[in-house]
Amino acid sequence: MFNLMQKHNAQAITINCLGGIYSGRMVMAYPCLGFMQLDNDGLVGACEADQRSTITKLLMTYLVGRPGFISDPVIDTSKNQIIYAHCIAPTKVFGPDGPSNPYHIRSHSEDRKGACNRSLMPLGQMITTIQFDHNKKQVIFHQGKTVANVDEDKACRNKLAVEVKGDIYKLRAFNNTSLGVFNNKDGICSILDLPKNREKLRYNYLK
């Protein structure tokens, strides 16, 4: 993957991994560990040919220098939490020059084949979940504090539980949302230029 990116002078790559493997059109080799390394190195590896999440991860890497974590979120209103789940996550969530966090190598969740990682991401940290939707021309984001790396064999290998800042009932279900780990929302506000573009955006920061 890295050689292909160098050949095309690219900073990001996304692959139709599940569709390709299940259809037999792609060799049985999940790209998860390669994506983890690309993310750790300041590049972008994105799952499932998801262009929306690829664009979001790339923009946030440019903006804050930290990798995003693509997820299929599950909202738990009883605990005021969202569980962000996926079978790949970076292990250098504060950027290439930041500390590494521990991780486990597991099989892929859907078919128990191949290899992926379970990143034990830092707890007690404020994170921002953001999605740039180029088709709808909108940006959606909210914030929360990481509270647990859920150790459960069901579903995806990475399951990061986050306590939502604000009213969880105002959120809608997200699909493959890119999650960046950083404390300051001012950088996001500046890139959106909110006073000028507020009518064009769905600004869902919860106060």
Secondary structure, 3 states (H helix, E strand, C coil): CHHHHHHCCCCEEECCHHHHHHCCCCCCCCCHHHHHHHHHCCCEEECCCCHHHHHHHHHHHHHHCCCEEEEEEEEECCCCEEEEEECCCCCCCCCCCCCCCCEEEECCCCCCCCCEEEECCCCCCEEEEEEEECCCCEEEEEEEEEEEECCCCCCCCEEEEEEECCCHHHCCCCCCEEEECCCCCHHHHHHHCHHHHHHHCCCCCCC
